[in-house]
């Protein structure tokens, strides 16, 4: 689901070294170094901004609260992190990453921090440099990078050659994601309880966000339906009462890791919610490593027949999730790829049908050889 990003980022950005100690990043860098050796990259540049920073967070633990950050990671030698912060903010930024050398990349500080770092790589011919996350970089900043590098270096896109972060989740990542799921469950329960008391979907969404923020969520994104579940919309400030059902979507980010959930609450179990619950059960039952995502899509669609998939899902019944809200693969009819062991997926089922009603439900699961390990699932669809 594409939602509106908050303009003010709150929550806790402290590096939780009890859960992600420094040796975790040493292991992650070992994988990156192997890719650098295979591709002849003595240096890799990793970019992330306040909107999308999966690769940067995975390798450095740095999550930009404003603007952007970029890690300069050499195969040998000391790393450097540039961030779009004033020099006054640097002491605080240094507490968020294992990289000791953190510099400002703002204004005149750019050339002082960027250019000298690359001087040591001078050679007689152009040197290839790998890049991660540059697809999200603003054109103005990209031109600054190119101007600083000049003809001495050639940028090579590494995102497809060496995907970072990997689809499979490391054990400590799974611990972080379970914590995110606890927050999404608390927010979803608040969402449902608030609506039962007020029948105002937007009030319920704000209460859910307040709950997530109180649990240190760095980002909260919500959508609600004001037309009984046919469509979903971002916050509009209308605070209208509706008879139901409550249909909404919540996503939260905790310590960089996302969890999301659809919420549907009816005064009575409609045919749509029964169909959606049954289809979600079938989809979860099929979640094993090696299962083609196209087959999983077919399983869900067949279980919903004769109703069709809810249009807000854009033809998808799930996707990967982790440091990015939307990770590969997409569970579509023509989807490419298969379920991987120890990957985390959000499975999403929905119906919009004039006869049977409207419902959207979801579950987050970890794939294992024994089947799906359910991390969290939409709360009960029936109001109490």
One Martini backbone bead per residue (centre of mass of N, CA, C, O) as a GRO file, in nm:
protein
  384
    1UNK     BB    1   0.095   0.036   0.023
    2UNK     BB    2   0.031   0.372  -0.049
    3UNK     BB    3   0.139   0.639   0.153
    4UNK     BB    4   0.165   0.899   0.368
    5UNK     BB    5   0.426   1.087   0.462
    6UNK     BB    6   0.560   1.223   0.711
    7UNK     BB    7   0.706   1.543   0.796
    8UNK     BB    8   0.748   1.433   1.097
    9UNK     BB    9   1.003   1.265   1.269
   10UNK     BB   10   0.990   1.035   1.517
   11UNK     BB   11   1.101   0.868   1.769
   12UNK     BB   12   1.344   0.616   1.800
   13UNK     BB   13   1.717   0.646   1.712
   14UNK     BB   14   1.852   0.444   1.876
   15UNK     BB   15   2.112   0.228   1.921
   16UNK     BB   16   2.041  -0.117   1.971
   17UNK     BB   17   2.302  -0.305   2.092
   18UNK     BB   18   2.149  -0.548   2.221
   19UNK     BB   19   2.029  -0.630   1.923
   20UNK     BB   20   2.264  -0.457   1.743
   21UNK     BB   21   2.558  -0.527   1.727
   22UNK     BB   22   2.857  -0.473   1.573
   23UNK     BB   23   2.888  -0.771   1.458
   24UNK     BB   24   2.650  -0.757   1.263
   25UNK     BB   25   2.798  -0.560   1.059
   26UNK     BB   26   3.036  -0.739   0.996
   27UNK     BB   27   2.869  -0.960   0.856
   28UNK     BB   28   2.742  -0.779   0.639
   29UNK     BB   29   3.017  -0.685   0.516
   30UNK     BB   30   3.118  -0.958   0.420
   31UNK     BB   31   2.908  -0.978   0.192
   32UNK     BB   32   2.992  -0.716   0.049
   33UNK     BB   33   3.293  -0.782  -0.002
   34UNK     BB   34   3.242  -1.018  -0.192
   35UNK     BB   35   3.102  -0.844  -0.410
   36UNK     BB   36   3.338  -0.649  -0.457
   37UNK     BB   37   3.539  -0.864  -0.556
   38UNK     BB   38   3.371  -0.969  -0.801
   39UNK     BB   39   3.343  -0.648  -0.925
   40UNK     BB   40   3.581  -0.441  -0.862
   41UNK     BB   41   3.516  -0.277  -0.581
   42UNK     BB   42   3.677  -0.057  -0.363
   43UNK     BB   43   3.395   0.098  -0.364
   44UNK     BB   44   3.090   0.193  -0.184
   45UNK     BB   45   2.779   0.360  -0.230
   46UNK     BB   46   2.532   0.459   0.024
   47UNK     BB   47   2.193   0.546  -0.006
   48UNK     BB   48   1.968   0.763   0.195
   49UNK     BB   49   1.646   0.859   0.308
   50UNK     BB   50   1.361   0.941   0.477
   51UNK     BB   51   1.197   0.741   0.286
   52UNK     BB   52   1.460   0.562   0.176
   53UNK     BB   53   1.698   0.323   0.372
   54UNK     BB   54   1.773   0.017   0.366
   55UNK     BB   55   2.076  -0.007   0.289
   56UNK     BB   56   2.190   0.193   0.496
   57UNK     BB   57   2.078   0.051   0.751
   58UNK     BB   58   2.203  -0.232   0.708
   59UNK     BB   59   2.519  -0.123   0.703
   60UNK     BB   60   2.500   0.136   0.942
   61UNK     BB   61   2.218   0.219   1.104
   62UNK     BB   62   2.141   0.466   0.942
   63UNK     BB   63   1.863   0.702   0.997
   64UNK     BB   64   1.708   0.943   0.851
   65UNK     BB   65   1.525   1.226   0.967
   66UNK     BB   66   1.659   1.402   0.743
   67UNK     BB   67   1.688   1.380   0.426
   68UNK     BB   68   2.022   1.250   0.418
   69UNK     BB   69   2.250   0.966   0.347
   70UNK     BB   70   2.613   0.856   0.316
   71UNK     BB   71   2.810   0.578   0.249
   72UNK     BB   72   3.170   0.518   0.260
   73UNK     BB   73   3.282   0.198   0.139
   74UNK     BB   74   3.560   0.023   0.177
   75UNK     BB   75   3.742  -0.257   0.144
   76UNK     BB   76   3.972  -0.072   0.264
   77UNK     BB   77   3.938   0.084   0.551
   78UNK     BB   78   3.774   0.370   0.633
   79UNK     BB   79   3.476   0.486   0.698
   80UNK     BB   80   3.208   0.711   0.578
   81UNK     BB   81   2.966   0.963   0.686
   82UNK     BB   82   2.709   1.137   0.525
   83UNK     BB   83   2.507   1.424   0.628
   84UNK     BB   84   2.211   1.636   0.632
   85UNK     BB   85   2.383   1.813   0.853
   86UNK     BB   86   2.496   1.991   1.083
   87UNK     BB   87   2.769   2.019   1.288
   88UNK     BB   88   2.595   2.030   1.550
   89UNK     BB   89   2.467   1.721   1.496
   90UNK     BB   90   2.701   1.508   1.490
   91UNK     BB   91   2.720   1.382   1.775
   92UNK     BB   92   2.441   1.246   1.754
   93UNK     BB   93   2.492   1.081   1.488
   94UNK     BB   94   2.731   0.898   1.605
   95UNK     BB   95   2.522   0.717   1.785
   96UNK     BB   96   2.379   0.558   1.516
   97UNK     BB   97   2.672   0.432   1.443
   98UNK     BB   98   2.970   0.252   1.366
   99UNK     BB   99   3.067   0.500   1.231
  100UNK     BB  100   3.312   0.731   1.319
  101UNK     BB  101   3.307   0.895   1.042
  102UNK     BB  102   3.121   1.192   1.068
  103UNK     BB  103   2.979   1.408   0.817
  104UNK     BB  104   2.905   1.687   0.657
  105UNK     BB  105   2.695   1.756   0.344
  106UNK     BB  106   2.671   2.065   0.368
  107UNK     BB  107   2.763   2.257   0.141
  108UNK     BB  108   3.094   2.325   0.198
  109UNK     BB  109   3.132   2.041   0.341
  110UNK     BB  110   3.140   1.851   0.101
  111UNK     BB  111   3.435   1.885  -0.010
  112UNK     BB  112   3.573   1.818   0.265
  113UNK     BB  113   3.443   1.515   0.282
  114UNK     BB  114   3.456   1.388  -0.010
  115UNK     BB  115   3.716   1.441  -0.179
  116UNK     BB  116   3.951   1.345   0.018
  117UNK     BB  117   3.859   1.046   0.041
  118UNK     BB  118   3.933   0.991  -0.282
  119UNK     BB  119   4.240   1.048  -0.313
  120UNK     BB  120   4.348   0.750  -0.238
  121UNK     BB  121   4.226   0.635  -0.535
  122UNK     BB  122   4.426   0.707  -0.719
  123UNK     BB  123   4.487   0.668  -1.076
  124UNK     BB  124   4.553   0.598  -1.414
  125UNK     BB  125   4.259   0.494  -1.401
  126UNK     BB  126   3.951   0.423  -1.392
  127UNK     BB  127   3.721   0.367  -1.124
  128UNK     BB  128   3.508   0.141  -0.991
  129UNK     BB  129   3.178   0.210  -0.848
  130UNK     BB  130   2.950   0.124  -0.625
  131UNK     BB  131   2.583   0.140  -0.598
  132UNK     BB  132   2.333   0.227  -0.342
  133UNK     BB  133   2.024   0.396  -0.371
  134UNK     BB  134   2.036   0.606  -0.623
  135UNK     BB  135   1.732   0.612  -0.717
  136UNK     BB  136   1.663   0.829  -0.466
  137UNK     BB  137   1.826   1.052  -0.578
  138UNK     BB  138   1.870   1.365  -0.627
  139UNK     BB  139   1.985   1.536  -0.896
  140UNK     BB  140   2.159   1.745  -0.745
  141UNK     BB  141   2.328   1.541  -0.583
  142UNK     BB  142   2.429   1.372  -0.819
  143UNK     BB  143   2.591   1.602  -0.948
  144UNK     BB  144   2.787   1.634  -0.710
  145UNK     BB  145   2.910   1.357  -0.728
  146UNK     BB  146   3.011   1.371  -1.021
  147UNK     BB  147   3.186   1.625  -0.986
  148UNK     BB  148   3.380   1.504  -0.769
  149UNK     BB  149   3.477   1.253  -0.942
  150UNK     BB  150   3.469   1.273  -1.233
  151UNK     BB  151   3.703   1.079  -1.437
  152UNK     BB  152   3.814   0.875  -1.210
  153UNK     BB  153   3.510   0.760  -1.197
  154UNK     BB  154   3.276   0.475  -1.209
  155UNK     BB  155   2.945   0.420  -1.197
  156UNK     BB  156   2.781   0.124  -1.047
  157UNK     BB  157   2.506  -0.054  -1.032
  158UNK     BB  158   2.425  -0.280  -0.740
  159UNK     BB  159   2.128  -0.368  -0.671
  160UNK     BB  160   2.118  -0.633  -0.867
  161UNK     BB  161   2.397  -0.768  -0.811
  162UNK     BB  162   2.376  -0.668  -0.482
  163UNK     BB  163   2.140  -0.716  -0.275
  164UNK     BB  164   2.027  -0.446  -0.051
  165UNK     BB  165   1.878  -0.620   0.130
  166UNK     BB  166   1.820  -0.923   0.188
  167UNK     BB  167   1.556  -1.133   0.188
  168UNK     BB  168   1.683  -1.269   0.401
  169UNK     BB  169   1.672  -1.303   0.745
  170UNK     BB  170   1.825  -1.237   1.015
  171UNK     BB  171   1.799  -1.316   1.339
  172UNK     BB  172   1.802  -1.014   1.441
  173UNK     BB  173   1.583  -0.919   1.248
  174UNK     BB  174   1.353  -1.094   1.358
  175UNK     BB  175   1.350  -0.958   1.631
  176UNK     BB  176   1.274  -0.675   1.525
  177UNK     BB  177   1.006  -0.763   1.382
  178UNK     BB  178   0.858  -0.860   1.632
  179UNK     BB  179   0.850  -0.581   1.761
  180UNK     BB  180   0.684  -0.445   1.537
  181UNK     BB  181   0.435  -0.634   1.570
  182UNK     BB  182   0.357  -0.534   1.852
  183UNK     BB  183   0.287  -0.248   1.761
  184UNK     BB  184   0.070  -0.313   1.545
  185UNK     BB  185  -0.124  -0.452   1.740
  186UNK     BB  186  -0.176  -0.212   1.926
  187UNK     BB  187  -0.280  -0.021   1.705
  188UNK     BB  188  -0.513  -0.200   1.598
  189UNK     BB  189  -0.670  -0.221   1.866
  190UNK     BB  190  -0.716   0.083   1.890
  191UNK     BB  191  -0.864   0.125   1.629
  192UNK     BB  192  -1.107  -0.056   1.696
  193UNK     BB  193  -1.189   0.063   1.975
  194UNK     BB  194  -1.237   0.355   1.882
  195UNK     BB  195  -1.459   0.296   1.677
  196UNK     BB  196  -1.662   0.165   1.874
  197UNK     BB  197  -1.693   0.448   2.032
  198UNK     BB  198  -1.730   0.659   1.759
  199UNK     BB  199  -1.745   0.601   1.441
  200UNK     BB  200  -1.451   0.734   1.365
  201UNK     BB  201  -1.199   0.669   1.156
  202UNK     BB  202  -0.998   0.911   1.207
  203UNK     BB  203  -0.988   0.888   1.510
  204UNK     BB  204  -0.882   0.598   1.511
  205UNK     BB  205  -0.617   0.657   1.358
  206UNK     BB  206  -0.499   0.860   1.565
  207UNK     BB  207  -0.498   0.663   1.803
  208UNK     BB  208  -0.311   0.457   1.672
  209UNK     BB  209  -0.072   0.648   1.636
  210UNK     BB  210  -0.034   0.718   1.934
  211UNK     BB  211   0.039   0.434   2.022
  212UNK     BB  212   0.289   0.396   1.841
  213UNK     BB  213   0.448   0.642   1.949
  214UNK     BB  214   0.456   0.540   2.252
  215UNK     BB  215   0.642   0.283   2.120
  216UNK     BB  216   0.870   0.429   1.924
  217UNK     BB  217   0.780   0.504   1.656
  218UNK     BB  218   0.911   0.647   1.356
  219UNK     BB  219   0.660   0.543   1.180
  220UNK     BB  220   0.325   0.638   1.057
  221UNK     BB  221   0.067   0.479   0.854
  222UNK     BB  222  -0.257   0.574   0.714
  223UNK     BB  223  -0.579   0.426   0.628
  224UNK     BB  224  -0.924   0.503   0.531
  225UNK     BB  225  -1.270   0.443   0.527
  226UNK     BB  226  -1.571   0.642   0.406
  227UNK     BB  227  -1.732   0.384   0.226
  228UNK     BB  228  -1.726   0.082   0.361
  229UNK     BB  229  -1.451  -0.031   0.183
  230UNK     BB  230  -1.401   0.059  -0.121
  231UNK     BB  231  -1.202   0.278  -0.005
  232UNK     BB  232  -0.887   0.452   0.047
  233UNK     BB  233  -0.761   0.714   0.274
  234UNK     BB  234  -0.622   0.973   0.382
  235UNK     BB  235  -0.603   1.221   0.581
  236UNK     BB  236  -0.877   1.492   0.614
  237UNK     BB  237  -1.054   1.599   0.871
  238UNK     BB  238  -1.373   1.503   0.892
  239UNK     BB  239  -1.502   1.324   1.118
  240UNK     BB  240  -1.691   1.087   1.034
  241UNK     BB  241  -1.965   0.901   1.065
  242UNK     BB  242  -2.002   0.541   1.054
  243UNK     BB  243  -2.163   0.226   1.041
  244UNK     BB  244  -2.001   0.050   0.845
  245UNK     BB  245  -1.729  -0.074   0.816
  246UNK     BB  246  -1.413  -0.102   0.934
  247UNK     BB  247  -1.151   0.023   0.712
  248UNK     BB  248  -0.791  -0.034   0.724
  249UNK     BB  249  -0.446   0.102   0.749
  250UNK     BB  250  -0.122  -0.004   0.892
  251UNK     BB  251   0.208   0.145   0.948
  252UNK     BB  252   0.524   0.055   1.104
  253UNK     BB  253   0.835   0.189   1.249
  254UNK     BB  254   1.104   0.001   1.412
  255UNK     BB  255   1.427   0.039   1.397
  256UNK     BB  256   1.357   0.026   1.062
  257UNK     BB  257   1.115  -0.180   1.096
  258UNK     BB  258   0.844  -0.320   0.938
  259UNK     BB  259   0.481  -0.305   0.981
  260UNK     BB  260   0.159  -0.445   0.873
  261UNK     BB  261  -0.213  -0.370   0.850
  262UNK     BB  262  -0.530  -0.485   0.827
  263UNK     BB  263  -0.864  -0.348   0.909
  264UNK     BB  264  -1.169  -0.526   1.007
  265UNK     BB  265  -1.497  -0.409   1.130
  266UNK     BB  266  -1.792  -0.568   1.234
  267UNK     BB  267  -2.115  -0.628   1.357
  268UNK     BB  268  -2.092  -0.864   1.144
  269UNK     BB  269  -2.029  -1.144   0.969
  270UNK     BB  270  -1.959  -1.131   0.661
  271UNK     BB  271  -1.907  -1.274   0.365
  272UNK     BB  272  -1.643  -1.125   0.305
  273UNK     BB  273  -1.489  -1.201   0.567
  274UNK     BB  274  -1.507  -1.505   0.533
  275UNK     BB  275  -1.357  -1.519   0.264
  276UNK     BB  276  -1.097  -1.376   0.353
  277UNK     BB  277  -1.020  -1.570   0.582
  278UNK     BB  278  -1.004  -1.826   0.405
  279UNK     BB  279  -0.791  -1.719   0.203
  280UNK     BB  280  -0.571  -1.660   0.415
  281UNK     BB  281  -0.544  -1.949   0.518
  282UNK     BB  282  -0.455  -2.072   0.245
  283UNK     BB  283  -0.205  -1.897   0.202
  284UNK     BB  284  -0.053  -1.978   0.457
  285UNK     BB  285  -0.047  -2.292   0.395
  286UNK     BB  286   0.145  -2.233   0.121
  287UNK     BB  287   0.394  -2.120   0.293
  288UNK     BB  288   0.680  -2.222   0.125
  289UNK     BB  289   0.968  -2.297   0.027
  290UNK     BB  290   0.945  -2.253  -0.336
  291UNK     BB  291   0.693  -2.107  -0.378
  292UNK     BB  292   0.527  -1.965  -0.618
  293UNK     BB  293   0.384  -1.658  -0.640
  294UNK     BB  294   0.175  -1.719  -0.863
  295UNK     BB  295   0.038  -1.956  -0.711
  296UNK     BB  296  -0.051  -1.791  -0.464
  297UNK     BB  297  -0.234  -1.604  -0.617
  298UNK     BB  298  -0.424  -1.825  -0.726
  299UNK     BB  299  -0.520  -1.928  -0.452
  300UNK     BB  300  -0.659  -1.665  -0.361
  301UNK     BB  301  -0.850  -1.617  -0.600
  302UNK     BB  302  -1.001  -1.889  -0.583
  303UNK     BB  303  -1.106  -1.840  -0.285
  304UNK     BB  304  -1.284  -1.575  -0.378
  305UNK     BB  305  -1.467  -1.703  -0.549
  306UNK     BB  306  -1.649  -1.479  -0.739
  307UNK     BB  307  -1.482  -1.282  -0.622
  308UNK     BB  308  -1.273  -1.005  -0.618
  309UNK     BB  309  -1.009  -0.833  -0.586
  310UNK     BB  310  -0.921  -0.571  -0.429
  311UNK     BB  311  -0.822  -0.273  -0.578
  312UNK     BB  312  -0.606  -0.169  -0.358
  313UNK     BB  313  -0.400  -0.420  -0.434
  314UNK     BB  314  -0.316  -0.425  -0.738
  315UNK     BB  315  -0.301  -0.755  -0.782
  316UNK     BB  316  -0.201  -0.818  -0.485
  317UNK     BB  317  -0.114  -1.068  -0.201
  318UNK     BB  318   0.190  -0.963  -0.164
  319UNK     BB  319   0.510  -0.911   0.021
  320UNK     BB  320   0.786  -0.794   0.114
  321UNK     BB  321   0.946  -0.721   0.443
  322UNK     BB  322   1.131  -0.452   0.640
  323UNK     BB  323   1.333  -0.193   0.577
  324UNK     BB  324   1.105  -0.211   0.376
  325UNK     BB  325   0.774  -0.191   0.293
  326UNK     BB  326   0.877  -0.279  -0.010
  327UNK     BB  327   0.949  -0.599  -0.110
  328UNK     BB  328   1.060  -0.864  -0.239
  329UNK     BB  329   0.808  -1.003  -0.380
  330UNK     BB  330   0.534  -0.998  -0.586
  331UNK     BB  331   0.199  -1.126  -0.557
  332UNK     BB  332   0.136  -1.220  -0.875
  333UNK     BB  333   0.032  -1.355  -1.165
  334UNK     BB  334   0.332  -1.252  -1.296
  335UNK     BB  335   0.519  -1.343  -1.088
  336UNK     BB  336   0.855  -1.343  -0.975
  337UNK     BB  337   0.935  -1.614  -0.797
  338UNK     BB  338   1.002  -1.726  -0.455
  339UNK     BB  339   0.995  -1.857  -0.163
  340UNK     BB  340   1.190  -1.790   0.126
  341UNK     BB  341   1.385  -1.870   0.368
  342UNK     BB  342   1.357  -1.638   0.622
  343UNK     BB  343   1.137  -1.471   0.518
  344UNK     BB  344   0.928  -1.176   0.500
  345UNK     BB  345   0.566  -1.148   0.482
  346UNK     BB  346   0.286  -0.980   0.340
  347UNK     BB  347  -0.049  -1.077   0.355
  348UNK     BB  348  -0.322  -0.990   0.116
  349UNK     BB  349  -0.680  -0.956   0.160
  350UNK     BB  350  -0.964  -0.871  -0.067
  351UNK     BB  351  -1.305  -0.728  -0.078
  352UNK     BB  352  -1.531  -0.583  -0.341
  353UNK     BB  353  -1.882  -0.626  -0.285
  354UNK     BB  354  -2.212  -0.561  -0.321
  355UNK     BB  355  -2.319  -0.833  -0.193
  356UNK     BB  356  -2.089  -0.922   0.041
  357UNK     BB  357  -1.885  -0.685   0.061
  358UNK     BB  358  -1.619  -0.546   0.271
  359UNK     BB  359  -1.263  -0.651   0.285
  360UNK     BB  360  -0.949  -0.639   0.489
  361UNK     BB  361  -0.663  -0.857   0.516
  362UNK     BB  362  -0.378  -0.978   0.726
  363UNK     BB  363  -0.030  -1.116   0.724
  364UNK     BB  364   0.266  -1.199   0.900
  365UNK     BB  365   0.544  -1.399   0.771
  366UNK     BB  366   0.757  -1.675   0.822
  367UNK     BB  367   0.954  -1.878   0.642
  368UNK     BB  368   0.946  -2.240   0.661
  369UNK     BB  369   0.972  -2.579   0.628
  370UNK     BB  370   0.700  -2.607   0.820
  371UNK     BB  371   0.607  -2.314   0.750
  372UNK     BB  372   0.419  -2.064   0.873
  373UNK     BB  373   0.519  -1.791   1.072
  374UNK     BB  374   0.320  -1.609   1.271
  375UNK     BB  375   0.355  -1.273   1.368
  376UNK     BB  376   0.081  -1.149   1.243
  377UNK     BB  377  -0.274  -1.044   1.265
  378UNK     BB  378  -0.568  -0.964   1.212
  379UNK     BB  379  -0.816  -0.882   1.382
  380UNK     BB  380  -1.110  -0.918   1.463
  381UNK     BB  381  -1.404  -0.859   1.258
  382UNK     BB  382  -1.578  -0.850   1.521
  383UNK     BB  383  -1.773  -0.678   1.710
  384UNK     BB  384  -1.795  -0.618   2.092
   0.00000   0.00000   0.00000
